[in-house]
């Protein structure tokens, strides 16, 4: 039988990522942006225009996973 070890709240921390806290915040922000867009039933293009990003950049940040894609989104 395999032993199961309970992790902490952050998969990034569990994996030993050096910027675990920052990555978790970025992932949470990306999830909130995605949720916000879905609640309003906006298209990616509508949301991008309102937020002030290009549609591809918004897609990278909020709709395809967050942290590794958020570096240039300042």
C-alpha positions in Angstrom: 0.0 0.0 0.0 1.2 3.5 -0.8 1.6 6.1 1.9 -0.2 9.4 1.2 1.4 12.6 2.4 -0.9 15.6 2.9 0.4 18.6 1.2 0.1 22.2 2.1 -2.3 24.7 0.4 0.0 25.5 -2.4 1.0 22.9 -5.0 3.9 25.2 -5.9 5.3 25.0 -2.4 4.8 21.2 -2.3 6.8 21.0 -5.5 9.6 23.1 -4.0 9.3 26.0 -6.4 11.4 28.9 -5.2 8.7 31.5 -5.9 5.8 29.4 -4.6 3.9 32.2 -2.9 4.2 34.5 -5.9 3.1 31.8 -8.3 0.1 30.9 -6.1 -1.0 34.6 -6.0 -0.7 34.8 -9.8 -2.7 31.6 -10.2 -5.4 32.9 -7.9 -5.6 36.2 -9.8 -5.8 34.4 -13.1 -8.7 32.2 -11.8 -10.5 35.3 -10.5 -10.1 37.1 -13.9 -11.4 34.0 -15.6 -14.4 33.8 -13.2 -15.2 37.5 -13.6 -15.2 37.1 -17.4 -17.4 34.0 -17.3 -19.9 35.6 -14.9 -20.4 38.4 -17.3 -20.5 36.1 -20.3 -18.0 38.3 -22.1 -16.1 37.0 -25.2 -12.4 37.0 -24.9 -12.3 40.0 -27.2 -14.8 42.0 -25.2 -12.9 41.2 -21.9 -9.5 42.1 -23.5 -10.8 45.4 -24.7 -12.3 46.3 -21.4 -9.2 45.2 -19.4 -6.8 46.8 -21.9 -5.0 43.8 -23.2 -4.9 42.1 -26.5 -7.1 39.0 -26.8 -4.1 36.6 -27.1 -2.4 38.1 -24.0 -5.6 37.8 -22.0 -6.0 34.2 -23.2 -2.5 33.4 -22.0 -2.9 35.0 -18.7 -6.4 34.2 -17.5 -7.7 31.4 -19.6 -4.8 29.1 -20.1 -3.2 28.8 -16.7 -1.8 31.9 -15.2 1.6 31.9 -13.5 4.0 31.0 -16.3 2.1 33.3 -18.6 1.8 36.4 -16.4 5.3 37.7 -16.4 4.8 40.3 -19.2 1.3 41.3 -18.2 2.1 44.4 -16.1 
